[in-house]
Amino acid sequence: MQAFVVDRLLLHNAPSWYRSPEAQTAMLGLIFFWVFAAYTTMQFYSMSIYGPKLASSVVSSTYLTFAMTCLISPTLRQGRGGRGKGGEGGGTLLFISARRDGMDRRPNDDNNDEGADIEMITDERSSLAIHGRDRTNTIQGRRRRPAKGGIVMAVGDDLSQETWAREAMGTLRLFLTNEMMCLSPLFFYTGFNQPYQQATYGNRFFTRRTIGAELIVFHLMEIVGAVIVGRFLDKGRYVASTRRTRAIMCLGSFVVINCAGNIFAAAQEYAAKENDGNPIAHDISDVSVVSPSLAFACWGFADAQIQVFCYWLMGGLYTSGSDHSRAVGFYKLVQSLGTSIGFYLIPTSRLSESSQLAWSSLVFFLGTALSFSQLPSA
């Protein structure tokens, strides 16, 4: 919403470079940088200010509010989206979103494997840098300029005249579709996992000066994972013949990497149990910090990996812009509900540390298993 307001203020007097897709996505990244800086400050200082129970409830309510907003976010995209008809083969969709990486990758037809080449590097806590190139984003032989409102762009769709209430109902109806029912546990996991990973695990097994470095490791691996997995899924002609094969390879590697992170975490939880329930806080100057740090590295890569996959998969399941925007709104809704519940359960009086890891692992396995039923057909 902030990006939208800024864009409207600059609309009439903006230079031509500002209206380019590159400038628009850079503006979105800058907005996300400051938004998530505020989120990070709130999350990591709330416990010392309010205490664990009240702090977890405050952060949980924040993400619950965001989840409710996702019901009407497709209306912004429908009302300010692409105008007229665009070229074949996809195009770039950028949706105003938060909490988990404003990264939306719309897949190209494998028969047109030189379609959009988009690189969106995201970091929900501290930074989001976006570089885009879309050669299919043309109208009648000319490069398409961002639609009025600029931040939200789409190709090949007319503006929607639906009210916010109707759009919200359209998003909620996705709960009844077979595709989203099967993918919902995986969507939920992408939000449910990090409260344990960064708060419960990170704050217990690292010293105060070390946790900052560990978060850098986590988000650096998110950036690496976003670039590698995004290019792998889009440029199948180099690594696999079909989208289905690439999807299987992506999910398989996600299982391995995320399981590795959970195993490293389980080892630390077991060591704490053997130490009369007292966790061992590792310092950045000690060699012993390597093992728990590997959990952060695995989780960061896996988090970006599965989110890129989710956006890529939704782009194939929903070909029209209106359905696609509702699908993304649904994804962010379920994801934010997972985050809200995850933060609410952080205090050990509500759920023990080992139980938090166990439940996170259970949702992870369930969501991944069900997602195999929604693989691309070819």
VEXFI-798262 format. One record per residue (C-alpha): residue number from 1; x, z, y. Coordinates in pm, whole numbers, plus 50000, padded with zeros to 5 digits. Each point is the difference from the previous one (the first is absolute). Layout:
<atoms>
atom i=NUM	px=X	pz=Z	py=Y
...
</atoms>
This chain:
<atoms>
atom i=1	px=50000	pz=50000	py=50000
atom i=2	px=50288	pz=50075	py=50238
atom i=3	px=50152	pz=49662	py=49924
atom i=4	px=49664	pz=49835	py=50068
atom i=5	px=49969	pz=50166	py=50343
atom i=6	px=50355	pz=49899	py=50096
atom i=7	px=49929	pz=49646	py=49889
atom i=8	px=49683	pz=49980	py=50207
atom i=9	px=50184	pz=50119	py=50312
atom i=10	px=50263	pz=49730	py=49958
atom i=11	px=49760	pz=49726	py=49893
atom i=12	px=49952	pz=49809	py=50324
atom i=13	px=50352	pz=50026	py=50145
atom i=14	px=50205	pz=49996	py=49682
atom i=15	px=50286	pz=49751	py=49970
atom i=16	px=49989	pz=49747	py=49719
atom i=17	px=50257	pz=50185	py=49790
atom i=18	px=49775	pz=50307	py=49991
atom i=19	px=49722	pz=49799	py=49839
atom i=20	px=50219	pz=49890	py=49711
atom i=21	px=49946	pz=50154	py=49653
atom i=22	px=50352	pz=50146	py=50010
atom i=23	px=49938	pz=50185	py=50326
atom i=24	px=49660	pz=50122	py=49886
atom i=25	px=50132	pz=50144	py=49675
atom i=26	px=50294	pz=50156	py=50184
atom i=27	px=49752	pz=50168	py=50235
atom i=28	px=49808	pz=50131	py=49700
atom i=29	px=50321	pz=50137	py=49852
atom i=30	px=50089	pz=50177	py=50325
atom i=31	px=49656	pz=50161	py=50016
atom i=32	px=50032	pz=50117	py=49640
atom i=33	px=50344	pz=50143	py=50077
atom i=34	px=49857	pz=50244	py=50253
atom i=35	px=49678	pz=50070	py=49809
atom i=36	px=50185	pz=50104	py=49687
atom i=37	px=50258	pz=50193	py=50198
atom i=38	px=49708	pz=50214	py=50116
atom i=39	px=49867	pz=50025	py=49644
atom i=40	px=50339	pz=50113	py=49873
atom i=41	px=50037	pz=50264	py=50271
atom i=42	px=49655	pz=50137	py=49926
atom i=43	px=50054	pz=50012	py=49624
atom i=44	px=50343	pz=50161	py=49996
atom i=45	px=49946	pz=50256	py=50275
atom i=46	px=49643	pz=50102	py=49922
atom i=47	px=50098	pz=50241	py=49721
atom i=48	px=50234	pz=50202	py=50222
atom i=49	px=49734	pz=50013	py=50271
atom i=50	px=49682	pz=50058	py=49800
atom i=51	px=50117	pz=50125	py=49662
atom i=52	px=49973	pz=49808	py=49672
atom i=53	px=49624	pz=50018	py=49941
atom i=54	px=49881	pz=49920	py=50350
atom i=55	px=50270	pz=49737	py=50043
atom i=56	px=49902	pz=49817	py=49682
atom i=57	px=49636	pz=50008	py=50108
atom i=58	px=50087	pz=49862	py=50345
atom i=59	px=50202	pz=49709	py=49861
atom i=60	px=49740	pz=49940	py=49731
atom i=61	px=49723	pz=49975	py=50258
atom i=62	px=50208	pz=49755	py=50203
atom i=63	px=50023	pz=49758	py=49711
atom i=64	px=49637	pz=50058	py=49909
atom i=65	px=49908	pz=49890	py=50351
atom i=66	px=50213	pz=49692	py=49960
atom i=67	px=49831	pz=49923	py=49669
atom i=68	px=49662	pz=50001	py=50170
atom i=69	px=50130	pz=49768	py=50272
atom i=70	px=50096	pz=49748	py=49733
atom i=71	px=49629	pz=49937	py=49944
atom i=72	px=49970	pz=49833	py=50339
atom i=73	px=50349	pz=49853	py=50037
atom i=74	px=49892	pz=49668	py=49839
atom i=75	px=49760	pz=49957	py=50294
atom i=76	px=50296	pz=49976	py=50238
atom i=77	px=50157	pz=49736	py=49784
atom i=78	px=49673	pz=49808	py=49957
atom i=79	px=49920	pz=50005	py=50369
atom i=80	px=50353	pz=49927	py=50125
atom i=81	px=50131	pz=49794	py=49712
atom i=82	px=50078	pz=49636	py=49955
atom i=83	px=49779	pz=49744	py=50173
atom i=84	px=49913	pz=49667	py=49845
atom i=85	px=50138	pz=49856	py=49679
atom i=86	px=50363	pz=50008	py=49903
atom i=87	px=50232	pz=49821	py=49761
atom i=88	px=49994	pz=50040	py=49625
atom i=89	px=50226	pz=50229	py=49806
atom i=90	px=49938	pz=50341	py=50150
atom i=91	px=50137	pz=50127	py=50330
atom i=92	px=50092	pz=50335	py=50141
atom i=93	px=49758	pz=50288	py=50028
atom i=94	px=50108	pz=50297	py=50207
atom i=95	px=49767	pz=50296	py=49991
atom i=96	px=50009	pz=50304	py=50225
atom i=97	px=50077	pz=50273	py=49750
atom i=98	px=50193	pz=50323	py=49973
atom i=99	px=50120	pz=50262	py=49759
atom i=100	px=50143	pz=49767	py=49746
atom i=101	px=50197	pz=49712	py=50130
atom i=102	px=49821	pz=49735	py=50203
atom i=103	px=50125	pz=49742	py=49758
atom i=104	px=49769	pz=49718	py=49898
atom i=105	px=50135	pz=49716	py=49792
atom i=106	px=49762	pz=49720	py=49921
atom i=107	px=50122	pz=49796	py=49701
atom i=108	px=50048	pz=49628	py=50002
atom i=109	px=49877	pz=49753	py=49742
atom i=110	px=50284	pz=49938	py=49757
atom i=111	px=49936	pz=49629	py=50040
atom i=112	px=50097	pz=50041	py=50363
atom i=113	px=50292	pz=50229	py=49948
atom i=114	px=50149	pz=49934	py=50342
atom i=115	px=49707	pz=50165	py=50174
atom i=116	px=50017	pz=50311	py=50214
atom i=117	px=50327	pz=50187	py=49985
atom i=118	px=49927	pz=50344	py=50140
atom i=119	px=50232	pz=50295	py=50012
atom i=120	px=49842	pz=50329	py=50099
atom i=121	px=50226	pz=50299	py=49981
atom i=122	px=49807	pz=50320	py=50029
atom i=123	px=50065	pz=50367	py=50033
atom i=124	px=49692	pz=50211	py=50044
atom i=125	px=50185	pz=50303	py=50134
atom i=126	px=50259	pz=49866	py=50237
atom i=127	px=50013	pz=49625	py=50046
atom i=128	px=49836	pz=49669	py=49929
atom i=129	px=50184	pz=49676	py=50069
atom i=130	px=49820	pz=49674	py=49941
atom i=131	px=50126	pz=49645	py=49993
atom i=132	px=49755	pz=49720	py=49918
atom i=133	px=50004	pz=49627	py=49953
atom i=134	px=49688	pz=49809	py=49901
atom i=135	px=50023	pz=49625	py=49980
atom i=136	px=49638	pz=49965	py=49882
atom i=137	px=49871	pz=50176	py=50311
atom i=138	px=49903	pz=49674	py=50170
atom i=139	px=49691	pz=49841	py=50139
atom i=140	px=49979	pz=49620	py=50029
atom i=141	px=50376	pz=49964	py=49981
atom i=142	px=50086	pz=50268	py=50256
atom i=143	px=50144	pz=50345	py=49944
atom i=144	px=49720	pz=50251	py=50018
atom i=145	px=50016	pz=50255	py=50277
atom i=146	px=49874	pz=50351	py=49943
atom i=147	px=49630	pz=50035	py=50054
atom i=148	px=49865	pz=50177	py=50305
atom i=149	px=50089	pz=50359	py=49933
atom i=150	px=50318	pz=49875	py=49838
atom i=151	px=50093	pz=50289	py=49778
atom i=152	px=49753	pz=49908	py=49728
atom i=153	px=50041	pz=49643	py=49876
atom i=154	px=49847	pz=49795	py=49723
atom i=155	px=49983	pz=49640	py=49893
atom i=156	px=49696	pz=49817	py=49873
atom i=157	px=49717	pz=50236	py=50099
atom i=158	px=49726	pz=50012	py=50259
atom i=159	px=49930	pz=50308	py=50205
atom i=160	px=49754	pz=50242	py=49846
atom i=161	px=49696	pz=50125	py=50190
atom i=162	px=49938	pz=50290	py=49760
atom i=163	px=49953	pz=50348	py=50143
atom i=164	px=50237	pz=50283	py=49921
atom i=165	px=49740	pz=50155	py=49771
atom i=166	px=49963	pz=49680	py=49798
atom i=167	px=50375	pz=49957	py=49975
atom i=168	px=50036	pz=50361	py=49884
atom i=169	px=49735	pz=49943	py=49733
atom i=170	px=50181	pz=49683	py=49895
atom i=171	px=50319	pz=50200	py=49957
atom i=172	px=49824	pz=50275	py=49803
atom i=173	px=49837	pz=49745	py=49771
atom i=174	px=50346	pz=49912	py=49874
atom i=175	px=49986	pz=50327	py=49805
atom i=176	px=49746	pz=49828	py=49776
atom i=177	px=50213	pz=49696	py=49920
atom i=178	px=50196	pz=49989	py=49678
atom i=179	px=50322	pz=49903	py=50177
atom i=180	px=50003	pz=50290	py=50243
atom i=181	px=49875	pz=50253	py=49746
atom i=182	px=50302	pz=49919	py=49785
atom i=183	px=50244	pz=49996	py=50292
atom i=184	px=49867	pz=50313	py=50173
atom i=185	px=50215	pz=50248	py=49800
atom i=186	px=50313	pz=49805	py=50094
atom i=187	px=49890	pz=49986	py=50365
atom i=188	px=49934	pz=50374	py=49986
atom i=189	px=50345	pz=50064	py=49855
atom i=190	px=50176	pz=49821	py=50287
atom i=191	px=49866	pz=50275	py=50226
atom i=192	px=49996	pz=50293	py=49759
atom i=193	px=50367	pz=49978	py=49903
atom i=194	px=50191	pz=50071	py=50320
atom i=195	px=49866	pz=50346	py=50092
atom i=196	px=50164	pz=50135	py=49686
atom i=197	px=50307	pz=49780	py=50028
atom i=198	px=50092	pz=50061	py=50362
atom i=199	px=49846	pz=50341	py=50066
atom i=200	px=49981	pz=50204	py=49679
atom i=201	px=50306	pz=49856	py=49830
atom i=202	px=50211	pz=49924	py=50307
atom i=203	px=49953	pz=50332	py=50175
atom i=204	px=50082	pz=50201	py=49687
atom i=205	px=50303	pz=49823	py=49854
atom i=206	px=50195	pz=49917	py=50316
atom i=207	px=50138	pz=50209	py=50283
atom i=208	px=49850	pz=49955	py=50345
atom i=209	px=50284	pz=49784	py=50124
atom i=210	px=49993	pz=49788	py=49685
atom i=211	px=49630	pz=49911	py=49992
atom i=212	px=50045	pz=49776	py=50305
atom i=213	px=50265	pz=49798	py=49820
atom i=214	px=49779	pz=49979	py=49693
atom i=215	px=49714	pz=49856	py=50201
atom i=216	px=50240	pz=49737	py=50130
atom i=217	px=50083	pz=49914	py=49639
atom i=218	px=49630	pz=49979	py=49915
atom i=219	px=49910	pz=49768	py=50285
atom i=220	px=50313	pz=49790	py=49968
atom i=221	px=49904	pz=49932	py=49640
atom i=222	px=49648	pz=49914	py=50121
atom i=223	px=50149	pz=49734	py=50225
atom i=224	px=50217	pz=49864	py=49719
atom i=225	px=49709	pz=50003	py=49757
atom i=226	px=49766	pz=49823	py=50243
atom i=227	px=50246	pz=49716	py=50057
atom i=228	px=50100	pz=49953	py=49636
atom i=229	px=49654	pz=50025	py=49848
atom i=230	px=49833	pz=49794	py=50272
atom i=231	px=50243	pz=49715	py=49953
atom i=232	px=49974	pz=50027	py=49622
atom i=233	px=49622	pz=49972	py=50002
atom i=234	px=49990	pz=49713	py=50251
atom i=235	px=50288	pz=49788	py=49877
atom i=236	px=49906	pz=49972	py=49638
atom i=237	px=50164	pz=49660	py=49959
atom i=238	px=50336	pz=50178	py=49986
atom i=239	px=49915	pz=50274	py=49752
atom i=240	px=49676	pz=49935	py=49810
atom i=241	px=49762	pz=49715	py=49940
atom i=242	px=49665	pz=50170	py=50065
atom i=243	px=49852	pz=50267	py=50223
atom i=244	px=49882	pz=50186	py=49690
atom i=245	px=50355	pz=50021	py=49866
atom i=246	px=50129	pz=50129	py=50331
atom i=247	px=49721	pz=50260	py=50014
atom i=248	px=50085	pz=50129	py=49653
atom i=249	px=50370	pz=50019	py=50086
atom i=250	px=49923	pz=50183	py=50325
atom i=251	px=49772	pz=50257	py=49835
atom i=252	px=50241	pz=50050	py=49712
atom i=253	px=50294	pz=50070	py=50229
atom i=254	px=49779	pz=50227	py=50212
atom i=255	px=49922	pz=50211	py=49693
atom i=256	px=50369	pz=50032	py=49913
atom i=257	px=50118	pz=50086	py=50354
atom i=258	px=49718	pz=50242	py=50079
atom i=259	px=50034	pz=50171	py=49662
atom i=260	px=50370	pz=50046	py=50068
atom i=261	px=49918	pz=50177	py=50327
atom i=262	px=49748	pz=50226	py=49828
atom i=263	px=50249	pz=50085	py=49725
atom i=264	px=50262	pz=50102	py=50258
atom i=265	px=49734	pz=50216	py=50168
atom i=266	px=49891	pz=50154	py=49670
atom i=267	px=50361	pz=50097	py=49931
atom i=268	px=50015	pz=50187	py=50330
atom i=269	px=49667	pz=50169	py=49931
atom i=270	px=50127	pz=50110	py=49659
atom i=271	px=50321	pz=50137	py=50154
atom i=272	px=49792	pz=50200	py=50249
atom i=273	px=49789	pz=50140	py=49718
atom i=274	px=50313	pz=50107	py=49812
atom i=275	px=50123	pz=50165	py=50319
atom i=276	px=49705	pz=50244	py=50002
atom i=277	px=49790	pz=49756	py=50201
atom i=278	px=50251	pz=49976	py=50284
atom i=279	px=50081	pz=49639	py=50094
atom i=280	px=50364	pz=49909	py=50060
atom i=281	px=50036	pz=49854	py=50349
atom i=282	px=50275	pz=49736	py=49992
atom i=283	px=50215	pz=49933	py=50304
atom i=284	px=50129	pz=49664	py=50111
atom i=285	px=50358	pz=50127	py=49965
atom i=286	px=49957	pz=50078	py=49628
atom i=287	px=50044	pz=49751	py=49717
atom i=288	px=49690	pz=50146	py=49835
atom i=289	px=49786	pz=49836	py=50270
atom i=290	px=50038	pz=49661	py=49829
atom i=291	px=49753	pz=50064	py=49719
atom i=292	px=49702	pz=50114	py=50212
atom i=293	px=50086	pz=49730	py=50254
atom i=294	px=49953	pz=49734	py=49733
atom i=295	px=49637	pz=50107	py=49976
atom i=296	px=49953	pz=49921	py=50370
atom i=297	px=50173	pz=49664	py=49961
atom i=298	px=49782	pz=49901	py=49704
atom i=299	px=49681	pz=50116	py=50168
atom i=300	px=50078	pz=49815	py=50322
atom i=301	px=50066	pz=49670	py=49824
atom i=302	px=49698	pz=50039	py=49770
atom i=303	px=49768	pz=50089	py=50289
atom i=304	px=50081	pz=49682	py=50192
atom i=305	px=49995	pz=49800	py=49678
atom i=306	px=49649	pz=50096	py=49895
atom i=307	px=49856	pz=49964	py=50349
atom i=308	px=50137	pz=49650	py=50043
atom i=309	px=49854	pz=49922	py=49659
atom i=310	px=49657	pz=50138	py=50099
atom i=311	px=49980	pz=49787	py=50315
atom i=312	px=50127	pz=49695	py=49812
atom i=313	px=49745	pz=50051	py=49724
atom i=314	px=49711	pz=50047	py=50244
atom i=315	px=50098	pz=49675	py=50170
atom i=316	px=49940	pz=49823	py=49670
atom i=317	px=49678	pz=50181	py=49913
atom i=318	px=49835	pz=49940	py=50338
atom i=319	px=50056	pz=49656	py=50146
atom i=320	px=49771	pz=50018	py=50304
atom i=321	px=50119	pz=50186	py=50307
atom i=322	px=49691	pz=50222	py=50026
atom i=323	px=50018	pz=50111	py=49637
atom i=324	px=50374	pz=50050	py=50030
atom i=325	px=49969	pz=50222	py=50307
atom i=326	px=49737	pz=50213	py=49826
atom i=327	px=50226	pz=50028	py=49697
atom i=328	px=50286	pz=50124	py=50219
atom i=329	px=49765	pz=50244	py=50172
atom i=330	px=49890	pz=50123	py=49657
atom i=331	px=50363	pz=50034	py=49891
atom i=332	px=50092	pz=50206	py=50305
atom i=333	px=49686	pz=50211	py=49956
atom i=334	px=50079	pz=50094	py=49640
atom i=335	px=50370	pz=50041	py=50078
atom i=336	px=49931	pz=50235	py=50290
atom i=337	px=49762	pz=50205	py=49787
atom i=338	px=50287	pz=50041	py=49754
atom i=339	px=50232	pz=50112	py=50278
atom i=340	px=49741	pz=50243	py=50134
atom i=341	px=49946	pz=50160	py=49660
atom i=342	px=50374	pz=50005	py=49932
atom i=343	px=50074	pz=50194	py=50318
atom i=344	px=49710	pz=50236	py=49940
atom i=345	px=50145	pz=50095	py=49659
atom i=346	px=50353	pz=50070	py=50125
atom i=347	px=49969	pz=50383	py=50029
atom i=348	px=50090	pz=50151	py=49664
atom i=349	px=49698	pz=50228	py=50027
atom i=350	px=49791	pz=49686	py=49953
atom i=351	px=50217	pz=49816	py=49746
atom i=352	px=50341	pz=50091	py=49858
atom i=353	px=50302	pz=49778	py=50062
atom i=354	px=50029	pz=49882	py=49640
atom i=355	px=49626	pz=49932	py=49990
atom i=356	px=50028	pz=49787	py=50313
atom i=357	px=50264	pz=49788	py=49827
atom i=358	px=49792	pz=49984	py=49681
atom i=359	px=49686	pz=49884	py=50181
atom i=360	px=50198	pz=49746	py=50201
atom i=361	px=50149	pz=49863	py=49678
atom i=362	px=49658	pz=49985	py=49835
atom i=363	px=49848	pz=49799	py=50286
atom i=364	px=50310	pz=49777	py=49998
atom i=365	px=49964	pz=49913	py=49632
atom i=366	px=49623	pz=49956	py=50020
atom i=367	px=50017	pz=49778	py=50308
atom i=368	px=50279	pz=49783	py=49864
atom i=369	px=49829	pz=49957	py=49662
atom i=370	px=49671	pz=49892	py=50158
atom i=371	px=50173	pz=49761	py=50239
atom i=372	px=50126	pz=49798	py=49703
atom i=373	px=49637	pz=49894	py=49947
atom i=374	px=49995	pz=49830	py=50342
atom i=375	px=50305	pz=49778	py=49969
atom i=376	px=49984	pz=49646	py=50137
atom i=377	px=49873	pz=49753	py=49743
atom i=378	px=50293	pz=49763	py=50051
</atoms>
